[in-house]
């Protein structure tokens, strides 16, 4: 008889055991819903109507009406992400000390349950020309200020992204903030460090990895803006984001190859930003993401 170990034993030695096989259904689902559509879209983007391999990409670069959508989308996504992160950090620090943390957290994340369309409808009813906000300005005599529009322009989309994106950013930030051991702050306070010094020397290095991840996820969410740009912005003007260009190519021009190319460009821009942020995170701090709580 052979003394060679059984196949099951050899697979287990390489990490392939019964528990590992439980991952197989999830892997097949990801491959079917994400990997295959992405691969097919990438393939389709290189098969334009004119027959040239890079025709769609060259057309996108040569047409200002198309390539300017990258800048317009970044001009929305980057400020929104930075502002959400800027407000999420102090709010998370305050919430972690509250006794009714769950209640306040539930209130703050409520916009996530509403959805972008319902938020847009509420903003149209509130900030529209006949909305409560504008009527209130006229009522108290601020008619000139009331002429400042908050819908159907850049600021309408900006405010909508803040409302729908802040809860997501806040939840991620709160998870990192509560993971830092309070004893570290107490030790710094005992040594005479002030609140700002404690944040800069203790919290910021520990939060840097988590804030980078939060920035990346929030940015990707904001960069994919579509309903808000259509309902609250100018779909053919200053808020013609890249997702609208992809939609028009697919469902108005019926050029699915061009739409796929725009989607690939959209993914490439996001990948560049995310890679840059993660690279800066590696330069800023190489320690653990948490503070060793527990």
ChimeraX commands (.cxc) that place a marker at each C-alpha (Angstrom):
marker #1 position 0.00,0.00,0.00 radius 0.5
marker #1 position 1.16,3.54,-0.70 radius 0.5
marker #1 position 2.09,5.74,2.22 radius 0.5
marker #1 position 1.12,8.92,0.33 radius 0.5
marker #1 position -1.46,11.04,2.17 radius 0.5
marker #1 position -5.00,11.05,0.91 radius 0.5
marker #1 position -6.21,13.77,-1.45 radius 0.5
marker #1 position -8.39,15.21,1.30 radius 0.5
marker #1 position -5.39,15.51,3.60 radius 0.5
marker #1 position -3.26,17.15,0.93 radius 0.5
marker #1 position -5.99,19.68,0.14 radius 0.5
marker #1 position -6.46,20.46,3.82 radius 0.5
marker #1 position -2.72,21.10,4.13 radius 0.5
marker #1 position -3.08,23.74,1.39 radius 0.5
marker #1 position -6.07,25.36,3.09 radius 0.5
marker #1 position -8.81,23.70,1.05 radius 0.5
marker #1 position -11.04,22.02,3.60 radius 0.5
marker #1 position -14.79,21.75,4.11 radius 0.5
marker #1 position -15.06,25.20,5.67 radius 0.5
marker #1 position -13.18,26.80,2.80 radius 0.5
marker #1 position -15.62,25.29,0.31 radius 0.5
marker #1 position -18.42,27.28,1.96 radius 0.5
marker #1 position -16.95,30.32,0.24 radius 0.5
marker #1 position -17.60,28.76,-3.18 radius 0.5
marker #1 position -21.29,29.86,-3.51 radius 0.5
marker #1 position -20.38,33.45,-2.67 radius 0.5
marker #1 position -17.46,33.34,-5.12 radius 0.5
marker #1 position -19.73,32.07,-7.89 radius 0.5
marker #1 position -22.28,34.78,-7.11 radius 0.5
marker #1 position -19.63,37.51,-7.29 radius 0.5
marker #1 position -18.31,36.07,-10.53 radius 0.5
marker #1 position -21.79,35.98,-12.06 radius 0.5
marker #1 position -22.99,39.39,-10.90 radius 0.5
marker #1 position -19.81,41.46,-10.98 radius 0.5
marker #1 position -16.78,39.89,-12.65 radius 0.5
marker #1 position -18.55,38.61,-15.78 radius 0.5
marker #1 position -20.51,41.86,-16.45 radius 0.5
marker #1 position -17.33,43.90,-15.97 radius 0.5
marker #1 position -15.33,41.65,-18.28 radius 0.5
marker #1 position -18.09,41.70,-20.90 radius 0.5
marker #1 position -18.38,45.49,-20.65 radius 0.5
marker #1 position -14.63,45.86,-21.08 radius 0.5
marker #1 position -14.76,43.58,-24.14 radius 0.5
marker #1 position -17.72,45.49,-25.56 radius 0.5
marker #1 position -15.97,48.84,-25.13 radius 0.5
marker #1 position -13.31,47.76,-27.64 radius 0.5
marker #1 position -15.87,46.94,-30.33 radius 0.5
marker #1 position -17.18,50.33,-31.50 radius 0.5
marker #1 position -19.47,50.86,-34.45 radius 0.5
marker #1 position -16.65,52.11,-36.67 radius 0.5
marker #1 position -14.72,48.87,-36.21 radius 0.5
marker #1 position -11.57,50.39,-34.71 radius 0.5
marker #1 position -10.35,48.93,-31.42 radius 0.5
marker #1 position -9.91,52.22,-29.53 radius 0.5
marker #1 position -12.56,54.16,-31.43 radius 0.5
marker #1 position -14.82,54.75,-28.43 radius 0.5
marker #1 position -12.03,55.98,-26.21 radius 0.5
marker #1 position -10.64,58.28,-28.91 radius 0.5
marker #1 position -14.12,59.67,-29.49 radius 0.5
marker #1 position -14.54,60.32,-25.77 radius 0.5
marker #1 position -11.22,62.17,-25.55 radius 0.5
marker #1 position -11.88,64.21,-28.71 radius 0.5
marker #1 position -15.37,65.36,-27.69 radius 0.5
marker #1 position -15.39,68.10,-24.99 radius 0.5
marker #1 position -19.07,67.40,-24.34 radius 0.5
marker #1 position -18.01,63.92,-23.18 radius 0.5
marker #1 position -14.63,64.29,-21.49 radius 0.5
marker #1 position -15.70,67.37,-19.52 radius 0.5
marker #1 position -18.10,65.13,-17.62 radius 0.5
marker #1 position -15.08,63.74,-15.74 radius 0.5
marker #1 position -14.26,67.16,-14.31 radius 0.5
marker #1 position -17.89,67.93,-13.50 radius 0.5
marker #1 position -18.27,64.66,-11.63 radius 0.5
marker #1 position -15.04,65.17,-9.70 radius 0.5
marker #1 position -16.11,68.73,-8.89 radius 0.5
marker #1 position -19.14,67.23,-7.17 radius 0.5
marker #1 position -17.73,64.04,-5.65 radius 0.5
marker #1 position -14.48,65.32,-4.13 radius 0.5
marker #1 position -15.88,68.35,-2.21 radius 0.5
marker #1 position -18.86,66.32,-1.01 radius 0.5
marker #1 position -16.63,63.50,0.24 radius 0.5
marker #1 position -14.22,65.87,2.00 radius 0.5
marker #1 position -17.05,67.83,3.61 radius 0.5
marker #1 position -18.83,64.68,4.80 radius 0.5
marker #1 position -15.60,63.39,6.30 radius 0.5
marker #1 position -14.84,66.77,7.87 radius 0.5
marker #1 position -18.18,66.82,9.72 radius 0.5
marker #1 position -18.33,63.08,10.43 radius 0.5
marker #1 position -15.18,63.08,12.57 radius 0.5
marker #1 position -16.29,65.62,15.24 radius 0.5
marker #1 position -19.84,64.26,15.26 radius 0.5
marker #1 position -18.51,60.71,15.78 radius 0.5
marker #1 position -16.29,61.90,18.64 radius 0.5
marker #1 position -19.29,63.56,20.29 radius 0.5
marker #1 position -21.66,60.64,19.75 radius 0.5
marker #1 position -19.26,58.08,21.25 radius 0.5
marker #1 position -19.57,59.87,24.62 radius 0.5
marker #1 position -23.38,60.02,24.64 radius 0.5
marker #1 position -25.54,57.64,26.64 radius 0.5
marker #1 position -28.28,57.49,23.99 radius 0.5
marker #1 position -25.88,56.75,21.19 radius 0.5
marker #1 position -28.19,54.32,19.42 radius 0.5
marker #1 position -31.06,56.81,19.25 radius 0.5
marker #1 position -28.93,59.59,17.77 radius 0.5
marker #1 position -27.26,57.18,15.37 radius 0.5
marker #1 position -30.67,56.01,14.17 radius 0.5
marker #1 position -31.72,59.62,13.53 radius 0.5
marker #1 position -28.52,60.41,11.65 radius 0.5
marker #1 position -28.75,57.36,9.38 radius 0.5
marker #1 position -32.41,57.92,8.55 radius 0.5
marker #1 position -31.67,59.55,5.16 radius 0.5
marker #1 position -30.15,56.25,3.99 radius 0.5
marker #1 position -33.57,54.61,4.28 radius 0.5
marker #1 position -35.26,57.38,2.27 radius 0.5
marker #1 position -33.29,56.93,-0.93 radius 0.5
marker #1 position -32.01,59.56,-3.33 radius 0.5
marker #1 position -35.29,59.96,-5.22 radius 0.5
marker #1 position -37.33,60.69,-2.09 radius 0.5
marker #1 position -34.67,63.10,-0.83 radius 0.5
marker #1 position -34.73,64.86,-4.20 radius 0.5
marker #1 position -38.53,65.14,-4.09 radius 0.5
marker #1 position -38.37,66.60,-0.59 radius 0.5
marker #1 position -35.75,69.14,-1.64 radius 0.5
marker #1 position -37.86,70.18,-4.64 radius 0.5
marker #1 position -40.84,70.76,-2.36 radius 0.5
marker #1 position -38.76,72.63,0.22 radius 0.5
marker #1 position -36.19,74.58,-1.82 radius 0.5
marker #1 position -38.20,74.96,-5.03 radius 0.5
marker #1 position -39.49,78.34,-6.24 radius 0.5
marker #1 position -42.80,77.72,-4.45 radius 0.5
marker #1 position -41.30,75.76,-1.58 radius 0.5
marker #1 position -41.43,76.54,2.12 radius 0.5
marker #1 position -37.88,77.88,2.25 radius 0.5
marker #1 position -38.28,80.40,-0.57 radius 0.5
marker #1 position -41.72,81.47,0.63 radius 0.5
marker #1 position -40.32,82.05,4.11 radius 0.5
marker #1 position -37.61,84.30,2.66 radius 0.5
marker #1 position -40.23,86.35,0.84 radius 0.5
marker #1 position -42.38,86.48,3.95 radius 0.5
marker #1 position -39.64,88.03,6.10 radius 0.5
marker #1 position -38.66,90.47,3.35 radius 0.5
marker #1 position -35.60,88.72,1.91 radius 0.5
marker #1 position -36.92,88.61,-1.61 radius 0.5
marker #1 position -33.54,89.33,-3.19 radius 0.5
marker #1 position -31.93,86.49,-1.28 radius 0.5
marker #1 position -34.84,84.30,-2.29 radius 0.5
marker #1 position -33.80,84.62,-5.91 radius 0.5
marker #1 position -30.79,82.43,-5.08 radius 0.5
marker #1 position -31.72,78.98,-6.36 radius 0.5
marker #1 position -30.94,75.78,-4.47 radius 0.5
marker #1 position -32.42,73.35,-6.99 radius 0.5
marker #1 position -31.88,72.63,-10.68 radius 0.5
marker #1 position -28.23,73.63,-10.39 radius 0.5
marker #1 position -24.93,72.53,-8.86 radius 0.5
marker #1 position -25.95,73.31,-5.29 radius 0.5
marker #1 position -29.06,71.19,-5.44 radius 0.5
marker #1 position -27.04,68.10,-6.34 radius 0.5
marker #1 position -24.36,69.05,-3.81 radius 0.5
marker #1 position -26.83,69.32,-0.92 radius 0.5
marker #1 position -28.52,66.08,-1.93 radius 0.5
marker #1 position -25.20,64.21,-1.90 radius 0.5
marker #1 position -24.42,65.66,1.53 radius 0.5
marker #1 position -27.78,64.50,2.92 radius 0.5
marker #1 position -27.56,60.99,1.50 radius 0.5
marker #1 position -23.80,60.51,1.89 radius 0.5
marker #1 position -23.18,61.84,5.41 radius 0.5
marker #1 position -24.89,58.96,7.26 radius 0.5
marker #1 position -22.74,56.41,5.43 radius 0.5
marker #1 position -19.55,58.38,6.16 radius 0.5
marker #1 position -20.60,58.92,9.78 radius 0.5
marker #1 position -21.24,55.23,10.44 radius 0.5
marker #1 position -17.86,54.22,9.08 radius 0.5
marker #1 position -16.10,56.96,11.03 radius 0.5
marker #1 position -17.94,56.07,14.25 radius 0.5
marker #1 position -16.81,52.46,13.98 radius 0.5
marker #1 position -13.18,53.57,13.84 radius 0.5
marker #1 position -13.52,56.19,16.57 radius 0.5
marker #1 position -15.15,53.80,19.03 radius 0.5
marker #1 position -12.41,51.26,18.33 radius 0.5
marker #1 position -9.73,53.48,19.89 radius 0.5
marker #1 position -8.93,52.69,23.51 radius 0.5
marker #1 position -10.03,55.64,25.74 radius 0.5
marker #1 position -7.03,54.94,27.99 radius 0.5
marker #1 position -4.76,56.39,25.30 radius 0.5
marker #1 position -6.52,59.75,25.46 radius 0.5
marker #1 position -6.55,59.67,29.26 radius 0.5
marker #1 position -2.82,58.99,29.33 radius 0.5
marker #1 position -2.16,61.92,27.00 radius 0.5
marker #1 position -4.36,64.18,29.14 radius 0.5
marker #1 position -2.48,63.10,32.25 radius 0.5
marker #1 position 0.76,64.17,30.55 radius 0.5
marker #1 position -0.72,67.63,29.98 radius 0.5
marker #1 position -1.77,67.40,26.33 radius 0.5
marker #1 position -4.68,69.64,25.34 radius 0.5
marker #1 position -7.68,68.47,23.34 radius 0.5
marker #1 position -6.25,69.51,19.96 radius 0.5
marker #1 position -2.85,68.04,20.84 radius 0.5
marker #1 position -4.49,64.75,21.86 radius 0.5
marker #1 position -6.36,64.61,18.59 radius 0.5
marker #1 position -3.28,65.38,16.51 radius 0.5
marker #1 position -0.82,63.11,18.34 radius 0.5
marker #1 position -3.08,60.24,19.47 radius 0.5
marker #1 position -6.29,60.00,17.47 radius 0.5
marker #1 position -5.23,61.22,14.03 radius 0.5
marker #1 position -2.47,58.62,13.48 radius 0.5
marker #1 position -4.82,55.85,14.60 radius 0.5
marker #1 position -7.69,57.17,12.49 radius 0.5
marker #1 position -5.63,57.74,9.34 radius 0.5
marker #1 position -6.11,54.23,7.89 radius 0.5
marker #1 position -9.83,54.22,8.68 radius 0.5
marker #1 position -10.35,57.73,7.32 radius 0.5
marker #1 position -8.63,56.74,4.09 radius 0.5
marker #1 position -10.94,53.76,3.64 radius 0.5
marker #1 position -13.95,55.91,4.54 radius 0.5
marker #1 position -12.89,58.52,2.00 radius 0.5
marker #1 position -12.54,55.90,-0.74 radius 0.5
marker #1 position -15.94,54.31,-0.11 radius 0.5
marker #1 position -17.70,57.66,0.24 radius 0.5
marker #1 position -16.02,58.99,-2.89 radius 0.5
marker #1 position -17.06,55.98,-4.97 radius 0.5
marker #1 position -20.62,56.43,-3.73 radius 0.5
marker #1 position -20.67,60.14,-4.59 radius 0.5
marker #1 position -18.93,59.66,-7.95 radius 0.5
marker #1 position -21.73,57.36,-9.09 radius 0.5
marker #1 position -24.33,60.12,-8.70 radius 0.5
marker #1 position -27.20,59.85,-11.18 radius 0.5
marker #1 position -30.75,60.43,-9.84 radius 0.5
marker #1 position -29.79,63.60,-7.96 radius 0.5
marker #1 position -28.00,65.03,-11.00 radius 0.5
marker #1 position -31.12,64.48,-13.11 radius 0.5
marker #1 position -33.80,65.58,-10.63 radius 0.5
marker #1 position -31.99,68.41,-8.83 radius 0.5
marker #1 position -29.40,69.54,-11.36 radius 0.5
marker #1 position -29.07,70.38,-15.01 radius 0.5
marker #1 position -28.69,67.12,-16.89 radius 0.5
marker #1 position -27.47,68.92,-20.01 radius 0.5
marker #1 position -25.48,71.63,-18.23 radius 0.5
marker #1 position -23.28,72.05,-15.17 radius 0.5
marker #1 position -24.32,68.77,-13.56 radius 0.5
marker #1 position -24.02,66.56,-16.62 radius 0.5
marker #1 position -21.98,63.93,-14.81 radius 0.5
marker #1 position -20.30,60.97,-16.45 radius 0.5
marker #1 position -23.07,58.55,-15.44 radius 0.5
marker #1 position -25.54,60.65,-17.43 radius 0.5
marker #1 position -23.25,60.46,-20.45 radius 0.5
marker #1 position -23.17,56.67,-20.15 radius 0.5
marker #1 position -26.97,56.54,-19.82 radius 0.5
marker #1 position -27.51,58.71,-22.88 radius 0.5
marker #1 position -25.12,56.63,-24.95 radius 0.5
marker #1 position -26.89,53.42,-23.98 radius 0.5
marker #1 position -30.58,54.35,-23.93 radius 0.5
marker #1 position -30.84,57.43,-26.14 radius 0.5
marker #1 position -28.24,56.69,-28.81 radius 0.5
marker #1 position -28.45,52.89,-28.39 radius 0.5
marker #1 position -24.68,52.68,-28.60 radius 0.5
marker #1 position -23.94,50.09,-25.94 radius 0.5
marker #1 position -20.31,49.86,-26.97 radius 0.5
marker #1 position -19.78,53.56,-26.31 radius 0.5
marker #1 position -21.72,53.33,-23.06 radius 0.5
marker #1 position -19.43,50.50,-21.95 radius 0.5
marker #1 position -16.37,52.58,-22.79 radius 0.5
marker #1 position -17.68,55.49,-20.71 radius 0.5
marker #1 position -18.35,53.09,-17.83 radius 0.5
marker #1 position -14.78,51.78,-18.08 radius 0.5
marker #1 position -13.42,55.34,-18.04 radius 0.5
marker #1 position -15.58,56.06,-15.02 radius 0.5
marker #1 position -14.15,53.01,-13.26 radius 0.5
marker #1 position -10.60,53.98,-14.21 radius 0.5
marker #1 position -10.97,57.48,-12.72 radius 0.5
marker #1 position -12.31,56.04,-9.49 radius 0.5
marker #1 position -9.46,53.52,-9.39 radius 0.5
marker #1 position -6.86,56.27,-9.80 radius 0.5
marker #1 position -8.32,58.34,-6.95 radius 0.5
marker #1 position -8.69,55.34,-4.64 radius 0.5
marker #1 position -5.16,54.11,-5.39 radius 0.5
marker #1 position -3.72,57.57,-4.70 radius 0.5
marker #1 position -5.53,57.85,-1.37 radius 0.5
marker #1 position -4.45,54.37,-0.26 radius 0.5
marker #1 position -0.87,55.18,-1.25 radius 0.5
marker #1 position -0.97,58.35,0.86 radius 0.5
marker #1 position -2.39,56.31,3.73 radius 0.5
marker #1 position 0.59,53.98,3.57 radius 0.5
marker #1 position 2.94,56.96,3.72 radius 0.5
marker #1 position 1.08,58.60,6.59 radius 0.5
marker #1 position 0.90,55.65,8.98 radius 0.5
marker #1 position 1.92,52.02,8.96 radius 0.5
marker #1 position 0.44,50.90,12.27 radius 0.5
marker #1 position -2.89,49.24,13.12 radius 0.5
marker #1 position -6.19,50.81,12.19 radius 0.5
marker #1 position -7.47,50.69,15.74 radius 0.5
marker #1 position -6.14,51.59,19.11 radius 0.5
marker #1 position -6.11,48.19,20.71 radius 0.5
marker #1 position -9.43,48.59,22.46 radius 0.5
marker #1 position -10.36,45.55,24.49 radius 0.5
marker link #1:1,2 radius 0.2
marker link #1:2,3 radius 0.2
marker link #1:3,4 radius 0.2
marker link #1:4,5 radius 0.2
marker link #1:5,6 radius 0.2
marker link #1:6,7 radius 0.2
marker link #1:7,8 radius 0.2
marker link #1:8,9 radius 0.2
marker link #1:9,10 radius 0.2
marker link #1:10,11 radius 0.2
marker link #1:11,12 radius 0.2
marker link #1:12,13 radius 0.2
marker link #1:13,14 radius 0.2
marker link #1:14,15 radius 0.2
marker link #1:15,16 radius 0.2
marker link #1:16,17 radius 0.2
marker link #1:17,18 radius 0.2
marker link #1:18,19 radius 0.2
marker link #1:19,20 radius 0.2
marker link #1:20,21 radius 0.2
marker link #1:21,22 radius 0.2
marker link #1:22,23 radius 0.2
marker link #1:23,24 radius 0.2
marker link #1:24,25 radius 0.2
marker link #1:25,26 radius 0.2
marker link #1:26,27 radius 0.2
marker link #1:27,28 radius 0.2
marker link #1:28,29 radius 0.2
marker link #1:29,30 radius 0.2
marker link #1:30,31 radius 0.2
marker link #1:31,32 radius 0.2
marker link #1:32,33 radius 0.2
marker link #1:33,34 radius 0.2
marker link #1:34,35 radius 0.2
marker link #1:35,36 radius 0.2
marker link #1:36,37 radius 0.2
marker link #1:37,38 radius 0.2
marker link #1:38,39 radius 0.2
marker link #1:39,40 radius 0.2
marker link #1:40,41 radius 0.2
marker link #1:41,42 radius 0.2
marker link #1:42,43 radius 0.2
marker link #1:43,44 radius 0.2
marker link #1:44,45 radius 0.2
marker link #1:45,46 radius 0.2
marker link #1:46,47 radius 0.2
marker link #1:47,48 radius 0.2
marker link #1:48,49 radius 0.2
marker link #1:49,50 radius 0.2
marker link #1:50,51 radius 0.2
marker link #1:51,52 radius 0.2
marker link #1:52,53 radius 0.2
marker link #1:53,54 radius 0.2
marker link #1:54,55 radius 0.2
marker link #1:55,56 radius 0.2
marker link #1:56,57 radius 0.2
marker link #1:57,58 radius 0.2
marker link #1:58,59 radius 0.2
marker link #1:59,60 radius 0.2
marker link #1:60,61 radius 0.2
marker link #1:61,62 radius 0.2
marker link #1:62,63 radius 0.2
marker link #1:63,64 radius 0.2
marker link #1:64,65 radius 0.2
marker link #1:65,66 radius 0.2
marker link #1:66,67 radius 0.2
marker link #1:67,68 radius 0.2
marker link #1:68,69 radius 0.2
marker link #1:69,70 radius 0.2
marker link #1:70,71 radius 0.2
marker link #1:71,72 radius 0.2
marker link #1:72,73 radius 0.2
marker link #1:73,74 radius 0.2
marker link #1:74,75 radius 0.2
marker link #1:75,76 radius 0.2
marker link #1:76,77 radius 0.2
marker link #1:77,78 radius 0.2
marker link #1:78,79 radius 0.2
marker link #1:79,80 radius 0.2
marker link #1:80,81 radius 0.2
marker link #1:81,82 radius 0.2
marker link #1:82,83 radius 0.2
marker link #1:83,84 radius 0.2
marker link #1:84,85 radius 0.2
marker link #1:85,86 radius 0.2
marker link #1:86,87 radius 0.2
marker link #1:87,88 radius 0.2
marker link #1:88,89 radius 0.2
marker link #1:89,90 radius 0.2
marker link #1:90,91 radius 0.2
marker link #1:91,92 radius 0.2
marker link #1:92,93 radius 0.2
marker link #1:93,94 radius 0.2
marker link #1:94,95 radius 0.2
marker link #1:95,96 radius 0.2
marker link #1:96,97 radius 0.2
marker link #1:97,98 radius 0.2
marker link #1:98,99 radius 0.2
marker link #1:99,100 radius 0.2
marker link #1:100,101 radius 0.2
marker link #1:101,102 radius 0.2
marker link #1:102,103 radius 0.2
marker link #1:103,104 radius 0.2
marker link #1:104,105 radius 0.2
marker link #1:105,106 radius 0.2
marker link #1:106,107 radius 0.2
marker link #1:107,108 radius 0.2
marker link #1:108,109 radius 0.2
marker link #1:109,110 radius 0.2
marker link #1:110,111 radius 0.2
marker link #1:111,112 radius 0.2
marker link #1:112,113 radius 0.2
marker link #1:113,114 radius 0.2
marker link #1:114,115 radius 0.2
marker link #1:115,116 radius 0.2
marker link #1:116,117 radius 0.2
marker link #1:117,118 radius 0.2
marker link #1:118,119 radius 0.2
marker link #1:119,120 radius 0.2
marker link #1:120,121 radius 0.2
marker link #1:121,122 radius 0.2
marker link #1:122,123 radius 0.2
marker link #1:123,124 radius 0.2
marker link #1:124,125 radius 0.2
marker link #1:125,126 radius 0.2
marker link #1:126,127 radius 0.2
marker link #1:127,128 radius 0.2
marker link #1:128,129 radius 0.2
marker link #1:129,130 radius 0.2
marker link #1:130,131 radius 0.2
marker link #1:131,132 radius 0.2
marker link #1:132,133 radius 0.2
marker link #1:133,134 radius 0.2
marker link #1:134,135 radius 0.2
marker link #1:135,136 radius 0.2
marker link #1:136,137 radius 0.2
marker link #1:137,138 radius 0.2
marker link #1:138,139 radius 0.2
marker link #1:139,140 radius 0.2
marker link #1:140,141 radius 0.2
marker link #1:141,142 radius 0.2
marker link #1:142,143 radius 0.2
marker link #1:143,144 radius 0.2
marker link #1:144,145 radius 0.2
marker link #1:145,146 radius 0.2
marker link #1:146,147 radius 0.2
marker link #1:147,148 radius 0.2
marker link #1:148,149 radius 0.2
marker link #1:149,150 radius 0.2
marker link #1:150,151 radius 0.2
marker link #1:151,152 radius 0.2
marker link #1:152,153 radius 0.2
marker link #1:153,154 radius 0.2
marker link #1:154,155 radius 0.2
marker link #1:155,156 radius 0.2
marker link #1:156,157 radius 0.2
marker link #1:157,158 radius 0.2
marker link #1:158,159 radius 0.2
marker link #1:159,160 radius 0.2
marker link #1:160,161 radius 0.2
marker link #1:161,162 radius 0.2
marker link #1:162,163 radius 0.2
marker link #1:163,164 radius 0.2
marker link #1:164,165 radius 0.2
marker link #1:165,166 radius 0.2
marker link #1:166,167 radius 0.2
marker link #1:167,168 radius 0.2
marker link #1:168,169 radius 0.2
marker link #1:169,170 radius 0.2
marker link #1:170,171 radius 0.2
marker link #1:171,172 radius 0.2
marker link #1:172,173 radius 0.2
marker link #1:173,174 radius 0.2
marker link #1:174,175 radius 0.2
marker link #1:175,176 radius 0.2
marker link #1:176,177 radius 0.2
marker link #1:177,178 radius 0.2
marker link #1:178,179 radius 0.2
marker link #1:179,180 radius 0.2
marker link #1:180,181 radius 0.2
marker link #1:181,182 radius 0.2
marker link #1:182,183 radius 0.2
marker link #1:183,184 radius 0.2
marker link #1:184,185 radius 0.2
marker link #1:185,186 radius 0.2
marker link #1:186,187 radius 0.2
marker link #1:187,188 radius 0.2
marker link #1:188,189 radius 0.2
marker link #1:189,190 radius 0.2
marker link #1:190,191 radius 0.2
marker link #1:191,192 radius 0.2
marker link #1:192,193 radius 0.2
marker link #1:193,194 radius 0.2
marker link #1:194,195 radius 0.2
marker link #1:195,196 radius 0.2
marker link #1:196,197 radius 0.2
marker link #1:197,198 radius 0.2
marker link #1:198,199 radius 0.2
marker link #1:199,200 radius 0.2
marker link #1:200,201 radius 0.2
marker link #1:201,202 radius 0.2
marker link #1:202,203 radius 0.2
marker link #1:203,204 radius 0.2
marker link #1:204,205 radius 0.2
marker link #1:205,206 radius 0.2
marker link #1:206,207 radius 0.2
marker link #1:207,208 radius 0.2
marker link #1:208,209 radius 0.2
marker link #1:209,210 radius 0.2
marker link #1:210,211 radius 0.2
marker link #1:211,212 radius 0.2
marker link #1:212,213 radius 0.2
marker link #1:213,214 radius 0.2
marker link #1:214,215 radius 0.2
marker link #1:215,216 radius 0.2
marker link #1:216,217 radius 0.2
marker link #1:217,218 radius 0.2
marker link #1:218,219 radius 0.2
marker link #1:219,220 radius 0.2
marker link #1:220,221 radius 0.2
marker link #1:221,222 radius 0.2
marker link #1:222,223 radius 0.2
marker link #1:223,224 radius 0.2
marker link #1:224,225 radius 0.2
marker link #1:225,226 radius 0.2
marker link #1:226,227 radius 0.2
marker link #1:227,228 radius 0.2
marker link #1:228,229 radius 0.2
marker link #1:229,230 radius 0.2
marker link #1:230,231 radius 0.2
marker link #1:231,232 radius 0.2
marker link #1:232,233 radius 0.2
marker link #1:233,234 radius 0.2
marker link #1:234,235 radius 0.2
marker link #1:235,236 radius 0.2
marker link #1:236,237 radius 0.2
marker link #1:237,238 radius 0.2
marker link #1:238,239 radius 0.2
marker link #1:239,240 radius 0.2
marker link #1:240,241 radius 0.2
marker link #1:241,242 radius 0.2
marker link #1:242,243 radius 0.2
marker link #1:243,244 radius 0.2
marker link #1:244,245 radius 0.2
marker link #1:245,246 radius 0.2
marker link #1:246,247 radius 0.2
marker link #1:247,248 radius 0.2
marker link #1:248,249 radius 0.2
marker link #1:249,250 radius 0.2
marker link #1:250,251 radius 0.2
marker link #1:251,252 radius 0.2
marker link #1:252,253 radius 0.2
marker link #1:253,254 radius 0.2
marker link #1:254,255 radius 0.2
marker link #1:255,256 radius 0.2
marker link #1:256,257 radius 0.2
marker link #1:257,258 radius 0.2
marker link #1:258,259 radius 0.2
marker link #1:259,260 radius 0.2
marker link #1:260,261 radius 0.2
marker link #1:261,262 radius 0.2
marker link #1:262,263 radius 0.2
marker link #1:263,264 radius 0.2
marker link #1:264,265 radius 0.2
marker link #1:265,266 radius 0.2
marker link #1:266,267 radius 0.2
marker link #1:267,268 radius 0.2
marker link #1:268,269 radius 0.2
marker link #1:269,270 radius 0.2
marker link #1:270,271 radius 0.2
marker link #1:271,272 radius 0.2
marker link #1:272,273 radius 0.2
marker link #1:273,274 radius 0.2
marker link #1:274,275 radius 0.2
marker link #1:275,276 radius 0.2
marker link #1:276,277 radius 0.2
marker link #1:277,278 radius 0.2
marker link #1:278,279 radius 0.2
marker link #1:279,280 radius 0.2
marker link #1:280,281 radius 0.2
marker link #1:281,282 radius 0.2
marker link #1:282,283 radius 0.2
marker link #1:283,284 radius 0.2
marker link #1:284,285 radius 0.2
marker link #1:285,286 radius 0.2
marker link #1:286,287 radius 0.2
marker link #1:287,288 radius 0.2
marker link #1:288,289 radius 0.2
marker link #1:289,290 radius 0.2
marker link #1:290,291 radius 0.2
marker link #1:291,292 radius 0.2
marker link #1:292,293 radius 0.2
marker link #1:293,294 radius 0.2
view
